[in-house]
Amino acid sequence: MREIQLDIEGNDKNLEALSFKFRSIDFMKGAENCQLKQQLVFSYALIIVTNGEIELSLDVQTYRLEKNTLFLCKPNETFVTAAMTESVEMYVVYFDVYEENQSGRSLTVMMDAKPLPYSGKISLPEDEKLLAICSSLYKGWHSQRRLSSLHCELMCLRLIYYIHHMAQMKPDHTCSAIDRAKQYIEVHYMENLTIARLAQMAELSPKYFGDLFKKKFGKSVMKYVSELRMQEAKRLMATAQLPIRDIAHQVGYSDEFYFSRKFKQEVGESPSMYIKNRGRKMIAYHPSVIGYLLPLNIFPLVAPLHPKWTPHYYQHYRQDIPLHLNAYRRSVHESNIEAIKQAGAQIIIAFDDISVYEKQQLEEIAPVYYISMKQTWQKQFLLLAEFLGEREQAENWMQKFECQLQEVKDQYTKQLSNQSVAIIKMREQHLYAHYAKGISELLYEQLHLQPTYDKCMNNEIVTLAELNEQNPDHLFMLIRQENYTLANWERLKNNREWQRLSAVHQNQLYHLPSDPCLEHSPYAYMRMLELLQTFLPVNSP
């Protein structure tokens, strides 16, 4: 987790050149409602905590926001929140920012403006006005009264003015003593750190310092130091040809035997076994390749990881995969190629649908094993396992998968027999039929459920009238997680034509996360089976 020091941007003089357009506001209360999933924003999103605490993950950084703190996400950024207390309350205000051109006759949309006095986390003094402004803005947004939209515009401007005004009232814009101590640990964790030394730097008693640190970050000081040391040790074991003794010394342990015991205690295997299991410098060129390797108990040295594009792999395996490539396939791939060169790859695993140019570049670095996109994942999984000398492990895993598949098949065949199923993808204001690799293949081709739309309709727009005409018994929804689509989804749920759908009023509508439902790999299919079991419990009538 990272807390950043707030830097004064000195942008008050530029504020008058900006114009603001309020878009919408959300209010969440309680731990469950404040668990926001990955959300890509196209407007500015101002997250305001009015009670309790949340953890905010923004792209690859994590912040803790307490009562009367806020954070501004800019357009094209991705965020997710998790409640840290039961009593949490938070608002998310969406708005656009424009700048007047020199002639003053037109406005330009600003994607990287600085509408607030500081970047990063902003803490405001205790004051009931922040809650009052947010509450008034939220009520106005949901009001049907005349001029309510004008009220919202005024309250949005008042909120921005209030933040600037209150920030100026608070002279100390540096982080708290606890935050500064945490930052110091992140830089000096390999040194001989003690609670007494850190507490002295924070000008607090050791006991009080330790209690505050644990309360704020959810772990003890020395536990955090140990986590940072082990994370760096794993990176060195995977990337550097160093003896265990040298690695221990580099991360802060003078006794290599104590380090080995500590490493096994926290990681689950000894340093020598960890090095042996990751001895092959294997590169996963695509995120889905990770899903072919994990069932073989293989962790690649390098793989594309990102909290939005690969949330599960990033959350669970980012510390086991030392080097991270860009996970956004639409971006230029040259930076990934350069990172692979620097890693000293021994074998690269990629899908065969990449360009000839990419293939040439990869093959100049190391031998490349291509996974065919034209064959089933089952066949490709066994072929890859044989190539890597892990055929027995693959066959054992496949047996477990087939057992779970049969269990889900029995469950779904019994409860959905002769009932139609539709997978619908929502993007912006449109609905699309979905029939592609991933969840569609699992439901229709492996569980043999009756599709409402066949393959030729994949990615075709479906109107509400057409959906009502087909009227599927069960609806599986893939909803794009960005604020414009989510706002349209909220409106759609209140549409009477939507509510007339059999699947909707019979509560047979299921939300599908894009991860893992759009991935085509053995590991993703196992996760999809586990997901499907949560929709229809085994003991349901």
N, C-alpha and C positions, 0 to 999 in steps of 0.2 A: 504494500500500500504506500502511496506517495502523497505527502502534503507539501504544497509548494509555497514559497514565500511570495506574498503579494507585492508586485512591483508597481509603483505609481507610473501610469502611462502618460500623465500630463496631457490628457486629451480634452480637458474642459473647454479649451478655446475652440476646438473643432466640433463640439457638441451642437452648437447653434446652426451648423451647416447641415445637420442631419434631420431627416423627417422619419416618422415612425407610423407604421400601419399595423394595428392590432389584428391578429388572426383568430386566436381561440385561447381558451384556458381550461385546464383539467384540474380537478381537486380529488385527492386520494386520502383516505383515512383508514388507519388500521394496518397491521403488518402485512396481511395478505394482499390488500389492494395496492400497497406501495411497492410490490415486487414487479416493477415494469420490465418487460422483456426487451430484447435488443431493438432499438428504435433508431432509424436513420431519419434525421431531420433536414428539411429543406428551407425552413425559416429559422430564426433565432429562437432558442428554447431556454427560458429563464426558469431554473429549478429553485424553488423557495421552500425551505423547511420551516414550518411555523410551530412544530412541536415534535419531540422525540429526536431520533437520529436515523439517518440512512447512509448506506454505502453507495457511492456513485462511481460507476466504471465508465470512463470516457475514452473510447478507442483503446489504447494500451495502458492507460493510467487509472489509478483508483484513488478516490478521495472520500473522506468521512465528513458528512454535513450534519451539524447539530442545529438545535433550535435557533432561529434568527440568523441562519446562514443561507447563502445562495450561491448559485454557480450558473454561468452563462455558456450554453453550448451554441456553437456557430453552425451555419448551414453546411450540410454534407458531413457532419460529424455523427458518430454513433454513440448512444449512451444506453446504460441499463442501470436500474436501481434495485437495491435490496434493503428492506427495513432492518434496522438493528435493535429497535424497541417496539413493543406492542402498541404504544400510544402515539405512534408517528402520524403526523399530518403534513401534507405537502401540496403545493400548487406547481403546475407547469404552465407558464405563460408563453405563447407563441406569437412572434411579431416579425415584421420585415423592417429593414432599414434602408432608407434612400438618401442620396446626396444630390443637392442642387448643382447643376452645371454652372459654368462661369457666367453664362448669359442669364441664368435664373429662370429660364423658360421651360426646362424639363428636369426630370428626376432620373437618377440612375440607381438601380438596385445595388446595394453594397453587400457583398458576401463576406467581407473580412473587416467590417467596421468595429469600432470600440465604443459601443453605446454606454458602457459602464465605466466607473473611474479606475478600476483595476482589473487585471486578468486573473483567472484562477478563482479560488474560493474566497468569498467575501463574508466576513462576520460583521453584523451590525449590532449596536448597543440594544439592550433590552428595551422594547417599546411596543405598545399595543397597536400603534398606527400601521405597522407592516401588515399585521393580520387583518385590520379593518379595511385597508386598501384592497388586499387580495380578495377578501370576502365580498366587498362591494363589486369588484370587477367580475367575480364569478356569478353573483346574482344577476348582474346586468346582462351577462352573456346568455343566461338562461331565461331572461325575461322576455315576454311577448309585448311589452309596453312600447308605445310609440317613442321614438328617439333613444331606444336602448342601445343601438349601435353607436350613437354619438357619445352616450354615457361611457361605453367601453373604451372608446378612443381616448376620452379625457382621463379615465382612471389609469389607463396604460401609461400615458404621459406622466400622470401624477406619481405612479410607481417608480418610473425611471428617475424623475426629479427627486423623489424621497430617498432613493438609494444614494444618489450623488450628495444630497444634503447631509445625510446621516454619516456617510463615509468621511466627509470633511470634519464632522464633529468628533471623530475618533482619531486622535493624533498618532497613535502607535499602530502602524500597518504591518508590523513584523509578526511572524508566527509566535505562538505561545512557547513557553520554555519547554514544554513536552514535545511540541512539534520540532523545535530546533534540535532537541536531543535525538529525536528519531532520525532527522536528516544527518546528524553527526554520525550516528551508528551506521547508516547506509554507506558512508564514505570510509569510515575507520573500523569496520567490523573485524578486520584481520589483526587489529592491535589488541593489546591486553586490556580489554574494557571491563570495568567493574561497575556495579550499581552505585557504589560510593563515589567513584570518579564522575560518573554521569550526573548524579544528583548534585554534586558540588558545582558542576558547570551550570546546572539549571537553578542553582541557589535554593534548593529544597532539601529537606531531610531525606535520607535514603529510603525510609519506609514510605513516606508520603509520595515521593517520586515514583517508587515501584507500584504503589496502589493506583496513582493517577494514570500511569502508562498502561497498566493492564485494563483499567476501566475504559480508556479511550480506544485502545487498539485491539482489545480482546485476547491479548497474550502477554506473558511476562517479558521483561526486558531481555533476560538471558535467552529465553526461547526465541525471541526475534533475532538476536545475534546469531544463535545456532542455525536458524533457518537460512540466513544470508550466507553463512559459511558453507553450509551443505550445498546450497544452490551453486555457489562458485566452484566448490570441489567437484561437483558433477560436470560442470562445464569444462574444467581443466582435464578431467579424466577422459572426456569424450574428444577433446580437441588437441591436447598437448601430450607429447611423449615424455612424461615426467614420472619419476619414481613416486610411490605413495608418500615417502618421507618428505619429498620436496613439496608435494601438493598440500600435505598437512601443515607445513611451515608457512606456505603462501596464504593459507586461509586463516591462520591464527592459532594453530596448535603446535606447541613445541614437542609434544610427545606423540609420535606416530601411532603407538599402540592404543593410546586413549582416543585418538582421532578415529582409528579403525572401529573401536567399540561404539563410539558415538555415531559414526556413519551407519553402521549396521542397525543400531537401535532406531534411528530416524528414517532410514531409507528402506530397510528390510533386507538388505544383502550386504555382504562385505565389500570393501573397495576393490579387491582383486576380482571378485565375481562380477561386480558392476562393470569393470573395465573389460573383462572377458566377454560378457553378454553384449557389449557395445563395441567390440573390436572391429567389426566390419564398418567401414566408413560409408554407410548407405545413405543415399539421397532420395527422398520422396519428392518428385518434381511437381505433383499435384496434391491437393489436400486429400482427395479420396484414396490416394495410395496409402496414406496412414491407415485407412480402414482395411486394407489388405494385409498390412504388416502386424498390426496389433493382435489379431487372432493367432499369429505365429510367435507371439511374445517377443517381437522385434521392435525396437525403437530406432527410428532413423536418426542419423546425426543432424541432418538438415531437412526441414519441411516447411511448407507454407502455413503459417499460423496467424490468426487475427481474431480479436474478440467478437467481431460481427460476422465475418465470412466463415469462420470455423469455430464457433463458440464452445462446442463440447470439447474438441481437441485442445483448444487454447486453455480452457478452464482446468482440465484434468491432466494434461500431459505437457504443458509448456515447459515445466522444469525438467522433464525427462528428454526433451528434444532441445539440445543446447542452442542451435542456430536456426533462426526463423527467416523464411523467405516471405516476399510479398504474396499475400493470399488472394489478391484481387486480380483475376485472370485478364480483365480488360486493360490492365495497366501494361506499360512497356516491360517486356520480360528481360531486357538487357541487364538490369540490376540483379535479378535472380541468377542469371548466368554467371555474372562476375562473382557473386557470393559463393556459388558452387565451386568455381575455380579456386577461390581462396581457401575453401574447406578441405581440399585435398581428397576429393571423392574417389572411392574404389569401385563403386557400382551405383548407377543412377537408374531409378525405376520411374517410368513415365507411361502415360497413355499414348496410343499410336495415332491420335487425331491431331497432334500438334503439327505445325508447319514444317516443311522440308528444311527451311532455314534453321529453325530451332533444333531439329534433329542433328543437323550438321554441327551446330555449335556444341551440343551436348556430347556427341560422339568424339569430338576433339579433346574433351576433358577426361572421359572415363568410359568404360563399356556401359551400354544402355540396354536395359531389359524393357521391352514394350508390352504393355497390357492391351490386348485387342478390345476395341469397343464394339466389335461385331459379334462376339461370342458371349455366352452367359457368364455371369460373375463366378458361378460355381466352377466352371471349367477353367477359367483364368486363374482362380484362386489356387486350384490344385497344381496347375502348370507352374505358377510362380513358386509355390512351396517346394516343388520338385527341384526347380532351378536353384533354390536357396538351401537345399538339403533338409527341408522341414516337412517332408511329405507326411510322416506319421503324426506330427502335431496338427497338420491341416485336416487329416482324416478324422482325428479325434474331435476337433472343433466342429467339423461338418456333421458328425453324429449328434452332437449336442444341438446344433441348429435344426436338424431334421426333426428331432424329438419336440423341440419347442414349436416348430412350424406345424407339426401334426396336432399339437395341443391347441394352438390358435385356430387351426382349420376346423377341428371338431367343434370348438366353441362358436365360431362364426357361421359354420354351415348349419348348425342346430338353430341358431337364433336369427339368422338372416336368410334362411332358405326361401327361395322364390321371391326375395325382396330386392328391389333395384337400388343401386348405389351410384352416387355421382361425386366425383372429386372436382371441386370448383376452386379456381384460383382468382383472387381479387387483387387488382392493381389499379390504383387511383380510383376512378368511379366505375370501372368496368369489371364484369365477371367473365371468366374464360373457362372453357372445358379443359380439363387436364388429363392427359393420358400419355405418360412418358415413363422413362426408367425411374426406379425408386418406388414410392408408395403405390403408384398406379400398377406397376408390374406385380407388386406383392399382393394387392387386393384382387386384381382381375385374373392374373395368370397363375399365381401360386395358391391363392385361397379360392379361386374360381367363383368369385362373386359376380353378380349380374350387372354389367356397366350400363349406365344410362346413355353415355356417349362413347363411341368407339374411337380407335386410333386416328382415323381421318379427321376427327373433330378437335384434335389436340391444338390448344392455343387459339381456338375460334371463340369469338365473342358470343356470349349467351345472354339474351335479354331476360328480364324478369318474367315477361309473358311466355317466352319459350320454356323457361325453367318450370313455370306453373303448368304448362301443357304436358311436360314430361312427368312432373311431380314425383321425383324419386323418393323412396321410403327413407333413405339415409343420405345425409349430406356430410361430406368431409371437406372442410374449408382450409385453404392455404391463403392467408391474408398477409400481404406485404407489410412489414413492420416499419412504416414511416408515417409521419403525422397526417399527411393529406389522405392517404388510403385509410388510415384508422378513423379519421373524422368521417369519411364517407361510409365506413362500416357502421359507425354509430347511427348515422342517418338511415342506413338501409335496414337496421334492426327494428326501426320504428315504422317502416313502410308497410302498409296494410297488405299489399300484394305479396310481399316477402313473408309476412306472418301467416298468410293462407297456405303456405307450403306445408305439406304433410309432415316432412322431417322437422320443420321448425316448431309447429304447435304440438308435436308429439315428443319433443325434446330428444330427437334423434339426429342432432347436428353436433359434429365433432371438429375441434380445432386442431389442425396439423401444423407443427413447427417445420419450417423449411429445413432445419437441421434436426433430424437426419433424413427427412422425407424426400429430399431432392438429391440425395447422394446415392451413388451406385457402387457399393462395396460390401464385403461380407459383414464387417463390423456394423455398418449402417443398417443392414437388413435385420441383424439381431436386435438392434435398438428399436427398429420399427415394430418388430414382433412384440417387444415388451410394452411399447406405447399402445398398440392395438388391444392388448390385454387389459389396459386400464379403462378403455372405452366400454367394453362389455365384460363385466366381471364374470368369472366362471360360474358362480352360483346364482346368477340372475335368472329369473324365470323365463 
